[in-house]
Amino acid sequence: MKNLLLISGFVILSLASCKKDYVCECTITDKDEIFPDQIKTITYRGKKDDVENTCTTQSKKEDNITTTCIVK
């Protein structure tokens, strides 16, 4: 009975600690410097690997505008 409680407690703690809030910070830069740099932050709840994948896929380069996103 004691072992069952310990195992159950461990499983609950391990599942609860997987999902946290992570901040994805995107910096938008204009190569021609017509517009000032902008920083956009988005908060995601999930596993760190999943959030990193979601955040980094938002990085892109279009013409003179570059968006670079990282998890902080």
N, C-alpha and C positions, 0 to 999 in steps of 0.2 A: 504494500500500500504506500509506504514511504517512497519507494523508488518510482512508483507511478506518478506521485505528486511532483517529485523532482523533475522527471522527464517532461511532464505536462508544463510545468513552469518554464523550463528551458525552451521548449518549443514555442510557447506564447511570447516569451521575451525575444527570441530570435526572429519571429515573424513581425513583431511590432517594431523592431529596430531597423528593418529594411527600408521602410518608407519614411523619408524625411523631406523637409522643404529645402530645395536648392534654388539659387538665383542664377539665371542665365542673363549675362550682361552682354549686350550687343553694342558695338561702337560703329557708327555710320560715318564714313569719311568721304569727303568730296575732294577728288584729286585736284580739281581746278580751284579749290578753296573759295567757291562762290558762296557756299553755305557753311556755317560753322559745324564742327564735329558734334554729333548728337550721341547720347548714350541712352539706350532703352533697356530696362530691366524687366524680366518676366520671372515669376516664381512658379516653380513646378514642384509637385509632390510625387515622389516615386523613388525607385532605386537609382543609385548614383549612375550606374552604367546606362540605364535607359534615359535619364535626364541628359547626360553628356551627349548621347547620340542625337536626341531631339534638338538640343541646343546647337551643336556643331553643324547640323544640316541646315540651319538658318543662315549660316555664313555664305555669302555670295558676292560676286563681282559683276556689275553691270555698267558698261561704258566707263564713266569716271567715278561712279559711286561704289565704294567697297564696304561691305558689312561683315564684321568679324565678331563672332559670338563665342564666349567661353563661360564655363560654369565657375562661379565664385563660391 
